[in-house]
Amino acid sequence: MNLKKKRHLFRNSWKWWLLSQYVFFLMRLFYRKIVVEGKENIPTQQPLIFAPNHQNALMDPLVVLYASGLQTVFLARADIFRVKLLRDLFSWMKIIPVYRIRDGKENLGNNDASFNIAVEVLENKRSVGIFPEAAHSGQRRLLPLKKGIPRLAFLAEEKNQFSLDLRVLPAGIYYSNYENMRAIVHVRFGKPITVKDFEDSYFENPQKSLLLLRDAIGEQLTELSMDIRDPEYYDSIYCAAEIFAAPLLKDRGEKRINQQKRFQFQKELIGALEHDLEDKPEGMKDFRLKVQHLLELLKASSLKWEFFQLPPKNVSGVLASLVWLLITFPVFLYGLVNNILFYGSVKMLLRKFKDRQFHSSVKFVLGLAVCPLFHLLQALLVWAVFGSFLWSLAYLISLPLSAFAARIWVGYFRKTWQYVRLLRLKWFSPVKLTKIKLVYGEIFEVLKDRMA
């Protein structure tokens, strides 16, 4: 790819802006809520390198673009550029390749072209995005940071005698669910790091400065993202933070728990448990056994731990939900039948991706590009068969609306079914329910005392 011809990387593109409005609109439908913190920390007059954690394949750069509102040039793993069509598409989307050792040592020299382009982007006082972990992870834990960002930052500043005033901005990205639609995305921008502050140390010892800048980025990313360090206790700490954060906040008297409060409390809870892991390892063994026991009891009762995040409902509330599902079932059925080709193609394609971190990206990209094509072909078929433009137009409009409604219906059904299972447990297996409540209460009291 001749990157020298890609002049659109160095200026705002109205075509990029126009497409982004469509992409961002779909993102607002794809996610239930997108929360952005620290947007005021984004420098507006200086060149900038975004340094976000990497959790969710293609969705991560899209989330940063959405949250920042900037036409940022992203550097991404080179293996996704193998197909020419995708290579041209990514280039147009202002994504350029970075080669890793796993892409072949003979290709590492190609990074010079990508880094030179990135430097030129920064010299034009624009923004570049790089994932400092250089890989994504399916767990809420930072991977070891690489030195790609420090290398690019010092390359750009050294070329310009440290007069660029380049900043590096760490950003934490959190997804309440990695794979499915209607999750919550939470983006937290940190404080900009001024690369010039490392000028003296760079000329004294360049390698040491690379590490210093990398560590400065890492310190902020640890604070901005969910970072559970211990692999052995990961599941117990993660589930405890997810299940008990909201109940503990309510116990403290919080009436309105938004995503920011919940995330911050989860961070504090994780920090406290990891501290106990060092100071009271025996106590944490007992805590882990309790959490594992709770999860086993839930699994044996076909209840998901996410159930604890749902608001309580009595019998009449559950019945009202079931009636609502029954009334709206025709809408779900219409959406399912008329989008069955799209749903089927998504399911088939997902089977090819063993790495589940790609699943939400696949769903989103297919919804972005393939779904409208299917809908258009279906509407043209209706026009050809029935000869009515107005009816085919009405049918075309109904397709995306019914697809979205069907997805909402399925989500509501899954939640309601959890309530039904709880009622069944209450009426027919009260002993099992009592055990769940007992273990839940024991863990709650432990955490309540710990966070007091």
C-alpha positions as CSV (number, residue, x, y, z in Angstrom):
1,M,0.0,0.0,0.0
2,N,1.4,3.3,-1.0
3,L,0.7,5.4,2.0
4,K,2.2,8.5,0.5
5,K,-0.9,8.8,-1.7
6,K,-3.2,8.8,1.3
7,R,-3.3,12.6,1.8
8,H,-6.8,12.4,3.4
9,L,-5.0,11.1,6.5
10,F,-3.6,14.6,7.1
11,R,-6.9,16.6,6.9
12,N,-10.5,16.4,7.9
13,S,-12.6,14.6,5.3
14,W,-16.2,15.4,4.7
15,K,-16.8,11.9,3.3
16,W,-15.4,10.4,6.5
17,W,-17.6,12.8,8.5
18,L,-20.7,11.8,6.6
19,L,-20.0,8.1,7.1
20,S,-19.2,8.6,10.7
21,Q,-22.7,10.1,11.3
22,Y,-24.2,6.9,10.1
23,V,-21.8,4.7,12.1
24,F,-22.3,6.7,15.2
25,F,-26.1,6.6,14.8
26,L,-25.9,2.8,14.6
27,M,-23.6,2.7,17.7
28,R,-26.2,4.6,19.7
29,L,-28.6,1.8,18.7
30,F,-26.1,-1.0,19.2
31,Y,-25.2,0.1,22.7
32,R,-27.8,0.8,25.4
33,K,-25.7,3.7,26.8
34,I,-22.4,5.3,25.9
35,V,-20.9,7.2,28.8
36,V,-17.9,9.5,28.3
37,E,-15.8,11.0,31.1
38,G,-12.9,13.4,30.8
39,K,-13.6,14.7,27.3
40,E,-12.5,18.1,28.6
41,N,-9.0,16.6,28.9
42,I,-8.6,16.2,25.1
43,P,-6.1,18.8,23.9
44,T,-7.5,20.8,21.0
45,Q,-4.4,22.8,20.0
46,Q,-1.6,20.1,20.2
47,P,-0.8,16.9,18.3
48,L,-2.1,14.0,20.2
49,I,-1.7,10.2,20.6
50,F,-4.7,8.4,22.1
51,A,-3.6,5.4,24.2
52,P,-6.7,3.3,25.0
53,N,-6.8,-0.2,26.6
54,H,-7.9,-2.9,24.1
55,Q,-10.8,-5.0,25.0
56,N,-13.1,-5.4,22.0
57,A,-11.4,-5.6,18.6
58,L,-12.8,-3.1,16.0
59,M,-15.3,-1.6,18.5
60,D,-12.5,0.0,20.5
61,P,-11.3,2.5,17.9
62,L,-14.9,3.3,17.0
63,V,-15.7,4.0,20.6
64,V,-12.7,6.4,20.9
65,L,-13.7,8.1,17.6
66,Y,-17.3,8.5,18.9
67,A,-16.2,9.8,22.3
68,S,-13.5,12.2,21.1
69,G,-15.3,13.5,18.0
70,L,-11.9,13.7,16.2
71,Q,-10.9,12.2,12.8
72,T,-8.1,10.2,14.4
73,V,-5.6,8.0,12.4
74,F,-5.4,4.5,14.1
75,L,-2.6,2.1,13.8
76,A,-3.8,-1.5,13.8
77,R,-2.4,-5.0,13.5
78,A,-1.3,-5.7,10.0
79,D,-2.9,-9.2,9.6
80,I,-6.3,-7.6,9.1
81,F,-5.0,-5.9,5.9
82,R,-4.4,-9.1,4.0
83,V,-7.6,-8.9,1.9
84,K,-7.3,-6.1,-0.7
85,L,-10.9,-4.9,-0.2
86,L,-10.4,-4.6,3.5
87,R,-7.0,-3.0,3.0
88,D,-8.6,-0.2,0.9
89,L,-11.5,0.1,3.3
90,F,-9.3,0.5,6.3
91,S,-7.1,3.0,4.5
92,W,-10.1,5.0,3.7
93,M,-11.2,4.8,7.3
94,K,-7.8,6.3,8.3
95,I,-6.4,3.0,9.7
96,I,-2.9,2.1,8.8
97,P,-1.0,-1.2,9.5
98,V,1.6,-2.0,12.2
99,Y,3.6,-5.2,11.8
100,R,4.4,-7.4,14.8
101,I,7.0,-10.2,15.1
102,R,4.1,-12.7,14.7
103,D,3.4,-11.0,11.3
104,G,6.9,-12.1,10.2
105,K,10.3,-10.5,10.9
106,E,10.7,-9.7,7.2
107,N,7.7,-7.4,7.5
108,L,8.9,-5.4,10.4
109,G,10.7,-3.0,8.1
110,N,7.3,-1.9,6.7
111,N,6.6,-0.2,10.0
112,D,8.9,2.6,9.0
113,A,6.4,3.7,6.4
114,S,3.5,3.6,8.8
115,F,5.4,5.4,11.6
116,N,6.6,8.1,9.1
117,I,3.0,8.7,8.1
118,A,1.9,8.8,11.8
119,V,4.7,11.4,12.5
120,E,3.5,13.5,9.5
121,V,-0.1,13.3,10.9
122,L,1.2,14.6,14.3
123,E,3.2,17.3,12.6
124,N,-0.1,18.5,11.1
125,K,-1.3,18.9,14.7
126,R,-3.7,16.0,14.3
127,S,-4.4,12.8,16.4
128,V,-3.1,9.3,16.2
129,G,-4.5,6.3,18.1
130,I,-2.4,3.2,19.2
131,F,-3.3,0.5,21.6
132,P,-0.4,0.3,24.0
133,E,-1.1,-3.4,24.8
134,A,-0.8,-4.3,21.0
135,A,-3.3,-7.1,21.5
136,H,-6.8,-7.4,22.9
137,S,-7.9,-9.4,26.0
138,G,-11.2,-11.0,27.0
139,Q,-10.6,-10.3,30.6
140,R,-10.8,-7.1,32.6
141,R,-7.1,-6.9,32.9
142,L,-4.4,-4.8,31.2
143,L,-1.9,-6.8,29.2
144,P,1.8,-5.8,29.5
145,L,2.3,-2.5,27.6
146,K,4.6,-2.4,24.6
147,K,6.9,0.5,23.6
148,G,5.1,1.4,20.3
149,I,3.7,4.7,21.6
150,P,6.9,5.9,23.3
151,R,8.8,5.1,20.1
152,L,6.4,7.0,17.9
153,A,6.2,9.9,20.4
154,F,10.0,10.4,20.7
155,L,10.5,9.8,16.9
156,A,8.1,12.7,16.2
157,E,9.5,15.0,18.9
158,E,13.2,14.3,18.0
159,K,12.5,15.0,14.3
160,N,11.1,18.3,15.3
161,Q,13.7,19.2,18.1
162,F,11.1,18.6,20.8
163,S,9.0,21.6,19.5
164,L,5.8,19.7,18.6
165,D,4.3,19.9,22.1
166,L,3.0,16.4,21.6
167,R,0.7,14.9,24.2
168,V,-0.2,11.3,25.0
169,L,-3.8,10.8,26.3
170,P,-4.5,7.4,28.1
171,A,-8.1,6.2,27.8
172,G,-9.9,3.4,29.7
173,I,-12.7,1.6,27.8
174,Y,-15.2,-0.6,29.7
175,Y,-18.0,-2.7,28.2
176,S,-20.7,-4.2,30.5
177,N,-20.8,-7.0,27.9
178,Y,-18.3,-7.7,25.2
179,E,-20.3,-9.7,22.8
180,N,-23.9,-8.6,22.8
181,M,-25.9,-5.6,21.7
182,R,-27.5,-3.2,24.2
183,A,-24.5,-3.2,26.5
184,I,-23.1,-0.2,28.3
185,V,-19.9,1.4,27.1
186,H,-17.9,3.6,29.4
187,V,-15.0,5.7,28.1
188,R,-12.7,7.5,30.6
189,F,-10.1,9.9,29.2
190,G,-7.2,10.5,31.5
191,K,-4.8,13.5,31.9
192,P,-2.6,14.3,28.9
193,I,1.1,13.4,29.3
194,T,3.5,16.0,27.8
195,V,6.3,14.2,25.9
196,K,8.6,17.2,26.2
197,D,8.8,16.5,29.9
198,F,10.9,13.5,29.0
199,E,13.3,15.4,26.8
200,D,16.3,15.6,29.1
201,S,16.0,12.0,30.1
202,Y,15.6,11.0,26.5
203,F,18.9,12.5,25.5
204,E,20.6,11.0,28.5
205,N,19.2,7.5,28.1
206,P,16.7,6.9,25.2
207,Q,15.9,3.4,26.3
208,K,15.2,4.4,29.8
209,S,12.9,7.2,28.6
210,L,10.9,4.8,26.5
211,L,10.2,2.8,29.7
212,L,9.4,5.9,31.7
213,L,6.9,7.1,29.2
214,R,5.4,3.6,28.8
215,D,5.1,3.3,32.6
216,A,3.5,6.8,32.9
217,I,0.8,5.6,30.4
218,G,0.4,2.3,32.3
219,E,-0.2,4.1,35.6
220,Q,-3.1,6.1,34.2
221,L,-4.5,3.1,32.3
222,T,-4.6,1.1,35.5
223,E,-6.7,3.9,37.1
224,L,-8.9,4.4,34.1
225,S,-9.8,0.8,33.3
226,M,-10.9,-2.3,35.1
227,D,-7.6,-4.1,35.9
228,I,-7.9,-7.3,38.0
229,R,-4.3,-8.5,38.3
230,D,-4.5,-11.9,40.0
231,P,-5.4,-14.7,37.5
232,E,-6.1,-17.3,40.2
233,Y,-8.7,-15.1,41.9
234,Y,-9.9,-13.3,38.8
235,D,-13.3,-14.9,38.5
236,S,-14.1,-14.5,42.2
237,I,-13.1,-10.8,42.3
238,Y,-14.8,-10.0,39.0
239,C,-18.1,-11.7,39.9
240,A,-18.1,-10.1,43.3
241,A,-17.6,-6.6,41.8
242,E,-20.3,-7.2,39.2
243,I,-22.9,-8.7,41.6
244,F,-22.4,-6.7,44.8
245,A,-21.4,-3.2,43.6
246,A,-25.0,-1.9,43.2
247,P,-26.4,-3.6,46.4
248,L,-23.5,-2.2,48.5
249,L,-24.0,1.3,47.1
250,K,-27.8,1.1,47.9
251,D,-26.9,-0.1,51.4
252,R,-24.8,3.1,51.7
253,G,-27.9,5.2,50.9
254,E,-27.2,5.9,47.2
255,K,-30.6,6.4,45.6
256,R,-29.5,7.0,42.0
257,I,-26.6,4.7,40.9
258,N,-25.3,5.8,37.5
259,Q,-22.5,4.1,35.5
260,Q,-19.8,6.5,36.8
261,K,-20.6,5.7,40.5
262,R,-20.9,2.0,39.9
263,F,-17.6,1.8,38.0
264,Q,-15.7,3.8,40.6
265,F,-17.1,1.7,43.4
266,Q,-16.2,-1.5,41.5
267,K,-12.6,-0.1,41.2
268,E,-12.5,0.5,45.0
269,L,-13.9,-3.0,45.7
270,I,-11.4,-4.7,43.4
271,G,-8.6,-2.7,45.0
272,A,-9.7,-3.7,48.5
273,L,-10.0,-7.4,47.6
274,E,-6.6,-7.4,45.9
275,H,-5.1,-5.7,49.0
276,D,-6.6,-8.5,51.2
277,L,-5.1,-11.0,48.8
278,E,-1.7,-9.8,49.9
279,D,-2.4,-9.2,53.6
280,K,-5.0,-11.9,54.3
281,P,-4.5,-14.7,51.8
282,E,-6.3,-17.3,54.0
283,G,-9.3,-15.1,54.3
284,M,-9.5,-14.6,50.6
285,K,-9.4,-18.4,50.1
286,D,-12.6,-18.6,52.2
287,F,-14.1,-15.7,50.2
288,R,-13.3,-17.3,46.9
289,L,-15.0,-20.6,48.1
290,K,-18.1,-18.6,49.0
291,V,-18.3,-16.9,45.6
292,Q,-17.7,-20.2,43.8
293,H,-20.4,-21.8,45.9
294,L,-22.9,-19.0,45.0
295,L,-22.1,-19.4,41.3
296,E,-22.6,-23.1,41.5
297,L,-26.0,-22.7,43.3
298,L,-27.1,-20.2,40.6
299,K,-26.0,-22.5,37.8
300,A,-27.8,-25.5,39.4
301,S,-31.0,-23.3,39.5
302,S,-30.6,-22.1,35.9
303,L,-30.1,-18.5,37.2
304,K,-27.5,-16.2,35.8
305,W,-25.5,-14.0,38.2
306,E,-26.5,-11.0,36.0
307,F,-29.9,-11.6,37.6
308,F,-28.8,-9.7,40.7
309,Q,-28.4,-6.6,38.6
310,L,-32.1,-6.6,37.7
311,P,-34.6,-4.6,39.8
312,P,-36.9,-6.8,42.0
313,K,-40.4,-7.7,40.8
314,N,-43.4,-9.3,42.5
315,V,-45.7,-11.8,40.9
316,S,-48.0,-9.1,39.4
317,G,-44.9,-7.4,37.8
318,V,-43.8,-10.7,36.3
319,L,-47.3,-11.4,35.0
320,A,-47.4,-7.9,33.5
321,S,-44.1,-8.5,31.7
322,L,-45.4,-11.8,30.3
323,V,-48.6,-10.2,29.0
324,W,-46.5,-7.5,27.4
325,L,-44.3,-10.1,25.7
326,L,-47.4,-11.9,24.5
327,I,-48.9,-8.7,23.0
328,T,-45.7,-7.7,21.2
329,F,-44.9,-11.2,20.0
330,P,-46.3,-10.5,16.5
331,V,-43.8,-7.7,16.2
332,F,-40.9,-10.0,17.2
333,L,-42.1,-12.7,14.8
334,Y,-42.3,-10.2,11.9
335,G,-38.8,-8.9,12.6
336,L,-37.5,-12.5,13.0
337,V,-39.0,-13.8,9.8
338,N,-38.2,-10.8,7.6
339,N,-34.6,-10.7,8.9
340,I,-33.9,-14.4,9.0
341,L,-31.4,-14.2,6.1
342,F,-29.4,-11.6,7.9
343,Y,-29.5,-13.4,11.3
344,G,-28.5,-16.6,9.6
345,S,-25.5,-15.0,7.8
346,V,-24.4,-13.5,11.1
347,K,-24.6,-16.8,12.9
348,M,-22.7,-18.6,10.1
349,L,-19.9,-16.0,10.1
350,L,-19.5,-16.0,13.9
351,R,-18.7,-19.7,13.8
352,K,-15.5,-18.8,11.9
353,F,-14.2,-16.6,14.6
354,K,-12.9,-18.6,17.5
355,D,-11.8,-15.5,19.3
356,R,-15.1,-14.3,20.8
357,Q,-13.7,-10.8,21.2
358,F,-14.4,-10.3,17.5
359,H,-18.1,-11.2,17.8
360,S,-19.5,-7.8,18.6
361,S,-17.4,-6.3,15.8
362,V,-18.7,-8.8,13.3
363,K,-22.3,-8.2,14.4
364,F,-21.8,-4.4,14.2
365,V,-20.0,-4.4,10.8
366,L,-22.6,-6.8,9.2
367,G,-25.4,-4.6,10.6
368,L,-23.7,-1.6,9.2
369,A,-23.0,-2.8,5.7
370,V,-24.8,-6.1,4.9
371,C,-28.1,-5.6,6.6
372,P,-29.1,-2.6,4.5
373,L,-28.2,-4.5,1.4
374,F,-30.4,-7.4,2.4
375,H,-33.2,-5.1,3.2
376,L,-32.9,-3.3,-0.1
377,L,-33.0,-6.6,-2.1
378,Q,-36.0,-7.8,-0.1
379,A,-37.9,-4.5,-0.8
380,L,-37.0,-4.8,-4.5
381,L,-38.3,-8.3,-4.6
382,V,-41.6,-7.2,-3.0
383,W,-41.8,-4.4,-5.6
384,A,-41.2,-6.9,-8.4
385,V,-43.8,-9.3,-7.2
386,F,-46.6,-6.9,-6.2
387,G,-45.8,-3.9,-8.4
388,S,-46.5,-1.3,-5.7
389,F,-43.7,1.2,-5.0
390,L,-45.4,2.6,-1.9
391,W,-45.9,-0.8,-0.3
392,S,-42.4,-1.9,-1.1
393,L,-41.1,1.4,0.4
394,A,-43.2,0.8,3.6
395,Y,-41.8,-2.7,3.7
396,L,-38.3,-1.4,3.4
397,I,-38.8,1.1,6.2
398,S,-40.3,-1.6,8.4
399,L,-37.4,-4.0,8.1
400,P,-34.7,-2.2,10.2
401,L,-37.4,-1.1,12.7
402,S,-38.7,-4.6,13.1
403,A,-35.1,-6.0,13.4
404,F,-34.3,-3.6,16.2
405,A,-37.7,-4.3,17.9
406,A,-37.1,-8.1,17.7
407,R,-33.7,-7.7,19.4
408,I,-35.3,-5.6,22.2
409,W,-38.0,-8.2,22.5
410,V,-35.4,-11.0,22.9
411,G,-33.5,-9.0,25.6
412,Y,-36.7,-8.3,27.5
413,F,-37.7,-12.0,27.2
414,R,-34.4,-13.2,28.6
415,K,-34.8,-10.9,31.6
416,T,-38.4,-11.9,32.2
417,W,-37.5,-15.6,32.0
418,Q,-35.0,-15.1,34.8
419,Y,-37.9,-13.7,37.0
420,V,-40.0,-16.7,36.0
421,R,-37.3,-19.1,37.1
422,L,-37.0,-17.3,40.4
423,L,-40.7,-17.6,41.0
424,R,-40.5,-21.3,40.1
425,L,-37.7,-21.7,42.5
426,K,-39.6,-19.8,45.2
427,W,-42.7,-22.0,44.8
428,F,-41.3,-25.4,44.0
429,S,-37.7,-25.5,45.4
430,P,-37.7,-23.1,48.4
431,V,-34.8,-24.9,50.0
432,K,-32.5,-24.1,47.0
433,L,-33.6,-20.5,47.1
434,T,-32.9,-20.3,50.9
435,K,-29.4,-21.6,50.3
436,I,-28.8,-19.0,47.5
437,K,-30.0,-16.2,49.8
438,L,-27.9,-17.5,52.7
439,V,-24.6,-17.6,50.7
440,Y,-25.4,-14.3,49.0
441,G,-26.0,-12.7,52.4
442,E,-22.8,-14.0,53.9
443,I,-20.8,-12.6,51.0
444,F,-22.7,-9.3,51.2
445,E,-21.9,-8.9,54.9
446,V,-18.2,-9.7,54.3
447,L,-18.0,-7.1,51.6
448,K,-20.0,-4.6,53.6
449,D,-17.6,-4.8,56.5
450,R,-14.6,-4.6,54.2
451,M,-15.9,-1.5,52.4
452,A,-17.1,0.2,55.6
